[in-house]
């Protein structure tokens, strides 16, 4: 194994991996070829891949031309959980997140870092002129950003993306979060307002397909709304008030009709529709409350955010940790 100097670098590349065997090798080689003043390192987090990702990453560590740390999760915990694990092992003054599909060019990541340093920003997001995702993924990103306009304390219309550069100080603050349902953008916006964005290139995927299914996107949306905002509860309260007000108006109207000895004959269909309407509204509100309570229950019972099985880095031997991140 090549011995690499382990002084703290200027920039860390943190890459969460899920079934990335076809793409991670070329991506790491491209990062190794970059010239970064102050040096750079790579942190790879294997989030429960079922292919040869782990085997390939270990060979990349053995043949590394710059410091590489490989971390393996005991199972799949999700992209945001994997990024937090990577942030805890990153040593750079700034940290850039890259997807594992080679759609975020490493040279553009260096531009994010340079902009952050030049403008003294804590967070810089990459904003895509043209996105090369599928229609489903693009719609999911659009919907997530519209939802976070309401749920999070961010400038309206400000585009949030997983391609971001964050200062080491901020990553340390955010990595202190141990809840089982992290949402990185919500955590970042809780600790800093020194954020910016620049336009970056977005390349086509070189292999494989996106791991973001509807279920994963739904989980991400719930984390954004329920973990960092009271908007759903307030919306449920508003819906309850509107429903109650409508019921009160209807009651007054029925009493007035009764006093006038007139009015339509209300049958089973009308009553059933009214009961279903009010019962549905109640179930929606109870479901929201239950989701909040369920997440609180899992947090109090210390459901692990991630479990690290193994850490391998340049200049060291692999060791198992079993640490809950």
N, C-alpha and C positions, 0 to 999 in steps of 0.2 A: 504494500500500500504506500502510495506517495505521501511524503511528509509535507504538509502545507503550513506556512506560517499562520498562526491563529490570532493575530492582533485584531482588534475591533475594526471592521470595515466601515466605509462611508455609506454603503448601500447593501441591503439584504433583499434577495428575491425569494419570496415565500410562495410556494406553489402547492395547492391542495390537489391530490391525485385520486382519481377513481377510474379504474380500468384504463390506465394511460400508457400501456405497454407500447402502443404503436406511435406515440407522439413524444414521450418525455425525453428520449435519447437525443433527438435532433434539437429539441428546445434547450436542453442543458448545454449542448455543444455551442449553440448560438449565443447563449448567455456568457459562456466561457470566453468567447471571442471578443466580447465588448471591452472597451477601454473606459474605466471609471476612475476618476481622480480620487484617491483615497482607498481604492480597492473595493471589491464586492464579494459576496458569498451567496450561496444558494441553500435554501431550506426546503426540503421535500417532505410532504406529509401524506402518507399513503392511508387513505380513509376507507379501509376495508375492501380493497380491490380484489376481484375474483380471478384476474388474469396474471400475467407474469410481471406486473408492475414492480413488485418488491424485489424480484431477482434482478431486473434491469437496473433498478436504483442502486442496489448494492454494488453492482459492477461499475456504475458511474462514480460511486464514492471511491472505489479502489483505483480508478484511472483518473481521478480528478486533477484538473489543472488549477483549481482554486478551491477554497474551503467549501465543502458540501456537508450538510447534516441531513441524514435520512431518518424520519420518524415514522413508525408504523402503529396505527390504531388497532386495537383488538377487534373492532367491528366498524361498520359504517355508522358514523354519527352525523354526517351532514357537512356541507362545504364551510359554513360559518364556524362550526366547531373546530374543523380542521385548520382553518386560518388562525384561530385563536391559539391553537397548539403551536403552530409555526411561529407566531409572534412571541410566544414565551421562550422559544429557542433562538430567535434572531438576535444578532448582536450589533446590527448596523445602526448608524445615527438616523437613517431613514429606512423604511421598509416598503417595498413595492409588492402588491399582489398580482400574480399572473394566473390566468386559467391554464389548465393542462392541455388545451386543444390547439395551441400555437396560433390562436386568433388574435392574441395580444402581442404584437411584435416587441421583443426585448428592447430594441432601439427606442421605441416610443416610451417604454418604461423609464429609460434614462432621461427622456425629455420631461416626464412628470417630475422626476427627482430634481432636475435642474431648475424647473419652475418653482418647486417648493422651496429650494434653497435661496433662489434669487429673490422671491417675494416674501420669504420668511413665513410660510404657511405651514400649518400643522397637517392639513390634508389637501391633496389635489386629486380630483377625479378626472378620469379620461372620458371625454364626451365624443361619441362616434358621429362622424358626418354621415357615413353609410354603414349600417350594421349588416353583417353577413350571417345572422342567425336565421332560423326558420321563422315562418309567420307566427307559429304558436309561441316561440320563445320571445319574439319581438313584442307580441301582444302582451305576454306576461310581464316583460320589463316595463312596457308603457303603463300597464295597470298598476304595477307595484309603485312606480313613481307618482302616479296620480293619487294613490292611496296615501302615500307618505306625505304628500302635500297637506293632507288633512291631519294625519296622525302624528307627524314629527315636527319639531321646531326647526324647520329649514326654510330658506327663501322659496316662495312659490315658484314652481317650474324648474327649480335647480335639479339638474340630472344627477342621479346617484347611480354608480356602476361598481361592479366588482373589480374593475381595473383602477386601482387607487395607489397613491403614494402617501405614507403616513410617517410622521416623525417618530423616532424611537421613544421619546417622552410620552407621546399619546398612546402608542401601542402598549407601553407598560401600564398606563392607567386603565386601558380597556381590558387588557389581559387579566387584570385583577378580578374581573367578573367571572363568577363560577356557576351561574344559573344554567339549567339544562337546555334552554331555548334561546341562545344568543342571536341577536340581529345586529350585525356589525355597524351598519349605518346609523341605527338608533343609538348604539353605544357611543359612536364617534360624536354625534351631534349633542350628546349629553355632556361631553367633557371639553368641547372646543367650538368656537365660532370662526376660527381662522381657517376657513376653507376656500378653495377655489377650484377651477376646472380649466382644462384646455382641450382643444380638439385633437384627436389622435386617429390613426389609421386602424381599421379593423379588417383583418385578413379572413379568407375563407378557411374553414376547418380542413386540415390536411388528411385526417383519418378519423374513423369512428363516428359516433353521433352523440348529441348532447345527453347528459345524464339527468337533466331537469325534466322530470315527468310532471303531469298535472298535480299529483300527490305532493311532490317536493315543492312545487310553486305554492300550493295551498298552505303547506306548513310554513313556508317563508312569509306569506301574507299574514298568517295568524300571529307569527312571532312579531312582525312589524306592528300590528294593530294592538295585540293583547299585552305584549311585554313592555311597551314603551308609550302607551297612550290610554287615556280613559274615554276616548271618543266613542267606542262601541257601547260602553255603559251609558254614556250621556245620550247617545242616539236611542238606546232602548228606553231610557227614562222619558225622552221626548215622545217616542212612539206610544208609550203607556199613557202619557198625559193627553195626547191627541185622541187615543182610543177612548179614554175615560170621558173626555169632553164630548166626543161624538155620542157616547152612550147617554150622557146627561141630557144633551140636546134632544136625542130621540125620546128619552123618558118624558121630558117636558111636553114634547109634541104629542105623545100618546095621551098624556093626561088632558091636554087641551082638546084633542079629538073626543075623548071620553066625556068631557064636560059639555060638548056640543052634540052629544048623541049621534055622532057620525064618524065615518072613517072606513077604510077598506077592511075586508075580512082577512086577517093575517093567518096564513096556514102553516103547515108543517115545513114547507120549503123555505119560507122566510125565517122561521125560527132556527132551523138547522144552519142556514147560511150565516146568521148572526152569531150563533154559538161557535161555528168553525172559525169565523173571523177573529173573535175575541180570544178563543182558545189558542189559535195559531200565534197571535201576538204575545200571549203569555208564555207559550213554549219557546219562542224566539228569545225573549228576555231571560227566561230561566236557563236556556242553553248558554247564553253569553255569560251569565253569572257562574254557571257550572264550569265553563271553560277557564275562567279566571281562578276559581277555587281549585280546580284540578291542577293547574300550573303551580299555584301556591303550594299545594300538597306535595307535588313532586320536588319542588325546590326545597321545602322544609325537610323532606326526607332524603335530601342530598342525592338525588339522581345524578349520576356523573355526566358532566359535559362531554368528556371523552376519557378513554382509558388507553394509555400509551403502553404498547407491548414491548417496543424495542426502539433504541436510538443508536444510530451508527453515524460516525462523522470521520472526516479525513484526519489521519494521525491518531486514531483511537480504535480500540476493539469494540465490537458490538456488545451491548449489554441490555438485558431486559429490566424494565422498571415496574410495570404494573401500576403506574401512577395514575390516579384520577386527575384529569386536568380541569 
